[in-house]
Amino acid sequence: MKQWISQYIQAQKAALDSIPPDAVAGLIEKFRQTLHAGRHIFVFGNGGSACNASHFVTDLGKGSSDKVGRRFRCLSLNENVSWMTAIGNDYAYEDVYVRQLENYGQAGDVVLALSVSGSSPNVVKAVQWANEHGLETIALVGAKRGALGKSARHVIAIDSTHYGRVEDAQMAICHILCYAFIENPEWGKA
C-alpha cells in the first residue's frame, strides 16, 4: 500500500507540474479585467468538476472579494438544483447550463468550464453558445481535451486522464486564481 501511495503522489506531482504558469497568469489578468469591468463570471461542470466550480466561486466571491475590497460577480451554474432539474426534465440535460446562460450571460462576461474528459454535452453546448454571444470562454480539461478543448478560446489541459488527479490539479488552478487576489490584493485594486 505504501508503494501505491508513493506512486499516486508522484503521478499527482506530474499532473501539477503540467500546469502552465504563463497560461494561469493570463487567466489572473482576465479575471482582474473582469472584476474592474463589473462583468460576470459563470462557472460550471459535472460531478467532481461541479463541486470544484462551487468551491471556486465561494473562494472567489467571498475570500478574494473581501481582500480586494471589490466584489467578483461570480456564479456557479450547477448550484440551482430546482432550475437544473426543471430544464433537464422539460428540455434536455444537455441544456442545463446553456439555458441559464441565456438568462444571465452577456457579451463581455466570462465562462469557466471544468471538465476532465472535455466531452460533456451540457458543458460543450454552453461554451459554444457563449462563444457565439461574445462571452470569453475558458476551459480546464484533462489530457483528452475533447470537444471542449477545441471550442473554448482559452484552454488549460492537465497532462493526465485520471479523474482524481485532473480534478485536483484543476482545483489547484482555481485556488491559484483566488489566492492571487487574496495574497496580492493590490492587483485587484489597480
N, C-alpha and C positions, 0 to 999 in steps of 0.2 A: 504494500500500500504506500509506503514512504517513497518508493521509486516512482510509482504512478503520480503521486502528488508533486514530486520534483519535476517530472516531465510535463505535467499540466502547467505548473508555474513557468517553466521555460517557454512553453508554447504561448502562454499569455503574455510574457515579456516580448516575444517576437511580434505578436499582434499589436501590442502597444508601440513597439518600435516602428511599425508600418504607418503610424500616424504622421502625415507630412506637416511639420511646423509652419511652413510658408502658407499652406492652404488654410490652416486653422487661424493664422494671423489675419488672413484675408476675411475670414468669417467674423472675427472680432471687429474688424473695421466696418464690415457690413452691418453688424448689429449696432455699433456706435452711431453710424449714419441713420439707421432706422430709428433709434432712440431719439435723436435730435430732430428728425423729421416728423415725429409723432405717429409713425406708421405702426401697423400691427404685425406681430409675428405669430403665425399659426404653426403648431407642431402636432404631429400625429404619427402613429404606427400601429401595429397589431401585436398582440401577445406581450412578450417582454419588451418590445420596442414601444408599445403603448405605455407601459409602466415607466420606461425611460423618458418618454415625452412628457408625462405628467410630472415626474421628478424634476426634469429640466425646467419646465415652466414655473414650478414652485420656487426653485432656486433663483431663477432669473427675475421673476415678478416680485418676489419678496426680498431675498438676500441682496441681489445686485442692485435693485431699485433703491433699497434702503441706504446702501453705501454711497451710491452716486447722487442721491437726492432728487432724482428724476425717475419717473415710472416707466418701465418697459411695458408696453401694451401687448401682452402675450396671452395666448390661449391654447390649451391642449384640446384638440377637437375630439379626442377619444374619451373625454370626461362626461359628456352628457348622455347617459345611458338611455333615457327615455327618447331623446331625439334620434340617437343611433338606431334603436330598435324600431322606432316608427318608420324611419327611412328604409331600413333593411326589410321590414315587413311589407310596406306599401310599394316600394320600388324594387331595390335590389341591394344586397350587401355591398356591392362594389360602388354604390352611391353614397355611403355613409359619410364620407369626407367631402366629396365634391359638392354635395347639396348644401353642406354647411358653408363651404367657401362661397357658394353662390349667394348666400345671405350676407356674409361678412366681408369677404375679400374684395379689395380694391387695388387698382394699379398702384404700384409702389410698395405694397405690403410684401412681407417675406413669408415663404412657406419653407419649413424644415421638416422633411420626411425621413423617418427612420425605418430601415428595413434590412434584414440580414440577406435575404435572397434577392431583393430588388425586384421581385416579380409579383408582389401582392396587388391584385387588380384594383382594389379600392384606393391604395396609395398611388399607384401609377396614374389612374384616372384623375385623381385630384391634382397631381403635379402637372399633367398635360393641360387641364383646364386652367390652372394658374399661369402656365406659360402663355396660353392663348389670350389671357386677360391682363397681362402686364405685371404680374406679380413676380418677384425674384424667387427662384426656386433653388433649394439646396437639398442634397440627399446624402445621408450617411448610410453606406451599404457595405456588404461583405464582398469577398473576392469575386463572386459570380457576377456582381453588378446588376444583372437583369435589365429589364426594360427601364427601370427607374434610373439606372446608371447611364442610360443613353438619353433620357428625356430631361433630367434636371440640368439646370445651367451650371451649377457648382456641385461637384461630386467628390466626396472623400470615401475611398474604398479601403477597408481594412483587409489586410492580406491574410485572410483566413475564411474558411467556410463553416467553422464550428460556431454554432449559435451562441453559446455562452461566452466564448472569447470575443466574438464580434460585438455582442451587446455590451460587454464590459468595456471594450475599447471605445465604443460609441458613447457610453456614459462618461468615460474619461474626457472625451472631446467636449461633451456638454458641460462637464464641470470646469474644464479649462475656459470655455466661453463665459461662464458665470464668474469664476474667480478672477478672470482678467479685470473685471469691473469691481469685484469685492475687494481685491488686494491692491488695485490701482484705480481708485475712484476718480482720480483727476482725468483719466482717459474718457470717462463718460461725461465729465463736466465741460471739457474743452470743446 
